[in-house]
Amino acid sequence: MIEPVRDWPPVPGYYQIRLVKKGVFVPVFIWFGAPIVDGEALDRSPRWCVEIDGRTDRLEYDADGEPWCRVPLDPLRVWPHCARWQISEAEYEHLRARKTWAVEHAPTHPSAVPRETIDLTTMKPIW
């Protein structure tokens, strides 16, 4: 029997999700602990945190459209949407390595631009 997904709190672990319809899967890591901003763990109370495609924070802008500060990503943006695609830590590391490789060696690869849909007409054939 399939167990229903809880709305809250999330289940800590590794997941994958698409950022756009018909896009490539990107890695998601959910944990309960100190939030991470600019690669540093903040000295704040523990909370639910998320890393999406290697990012743990985002820029927030003021009323004039100028960058104001960096804030941690909100886990409510992906939970419970990612819950049905739980993956192992090895698969999570593979997705991260694939993104790193694509950005460096194949900038048009879908993993390098995960916020764009996959266009099969522009991809090389596999044979």
Phi, psi and omega in degrees: 000136180278129180279133180292153181280134176283143176287316180202142358281161178290166176264120180299143178156196184251136182219173172225150182207155174265138179276337177221159177297136182062030177260180180275152176288141175239153182283146178228134177234126180242134179212163174250115182173202181289136176291152180244125178230131183055035177080003180244136175286127180281151177273072182231170177293150180298146179204172176286129182232160181217145171240122181242117178054040177085358181251137178244353181216171179218161177278140173247141185248152177274187184294335180273359180086010178272144177301134184249307180200171176256134179234149178297149176294150182268122180296340178294343179290335182240337181267133006266014182300324183274352188300331183279352180243055178287140182230169178278167178296325179296318178294321177301313179295324177296316179297321178293318179294322179297319178296314180300315179297315184295319180297321183279319190250336183217078186298344178265357178297143180304330179290335179282335180231071187290349179268013175242147178289155179281123178256103184294339181286341181259354182275152178290145175293154184275354180259000000 
